[in-house]
Amino acid sequence: MNYLEVFGASAAAIAVLMIGTWVVSLRLRNASIVDIVWGAGFVLVAWVSYALGDGVASRKMLLAWMVTLWGGRLAIYLFIRNHGKGEDPRYVAMRKRRGDKFGMQSLWLVFGLQGVLMWIVSLPVQVGSVADQPDSLGPVEIVGVILYTIGIYFESTGDFQLSQFKADPANAGLVMDQGLWRYTRHPNYFGDFCVWWGIWIVAAATGVGLYAIVGPIVMTFFLLRVSGVAMLERSITKRRPGYDEYMRKTNAFFPGPPRHLS
């Protein structure tokens, strides 16, 4: 298949997934399930692209497994973390503001929007699965895999360290400033950043994959300015004493040594 056909098939797969998830969310009265499906949706796109793309088999397989490891881990982690805890406060607030209209409006406000973002961010995977040159993997792909591996380490280790910290009753109400969280306030978001720039580098090795740079750019924008760092820190500073001091001594995103406060 050519690029447009793979783009269309990926969009159709995302639409079916997100509409189906929306229907389930209405029955459960819980829009939070979209967060779990977020990672799984990328896995779906990766394997649709692998199956339909006519690109180099080794590059298609590499991209598919890079996305599967990232998306599968994220979906499982969020399922375990969120299971039995009810709807996320973000969606509770949206539901309260919009009243009885939230159910229908969530189709495009929550599920539709995330579906569009999923399609855009995954463009490097789609393009890389169709491009047929160069016909083997090389040093550019190695650079991409190294950056991706750094991202997986930061994201998975950061999530594990945070879950262990929260599991200890002695840490109730305290700010997590240990492990990777000592060097960046958001190791998981920094990990996402590295993962998707690494995936783009693998796709960019094809030449045409350079044009898919919109994917990691959009992911970075949302991580920094919309649903990631900015949104979390607007709320956490109000409910977590000591977070202001943590912000003053710890880098927001890119890891670095803690600053000494006078």
Buried (B, 14 or more C-beta within 10 A) or exposed (E): BEBEEBBEBBBEBBBEBBBEBBEEBEEEEBBBBBBBBBBBBBBBBBBBBBEBBBBBEEBBEBBBBBBBBBBBBBBEBBBEBBEEEEBBEBBBEBBEEBEEEBBEBBBEBBBBBBBBBBBBBBBBBBBBBBBEEBEEBEEBBEBBBEBBBBBBBBBBBBBEBBEEBEEEEEEEEBBBBEBBBBBBBBBBBBBBBBBBBBBBBBBBBBEBBBEBBEBBBBBBEBBBEEBBBEEEBEEBBEEBEEBEEBBEBBBBBEBEEEEEEE
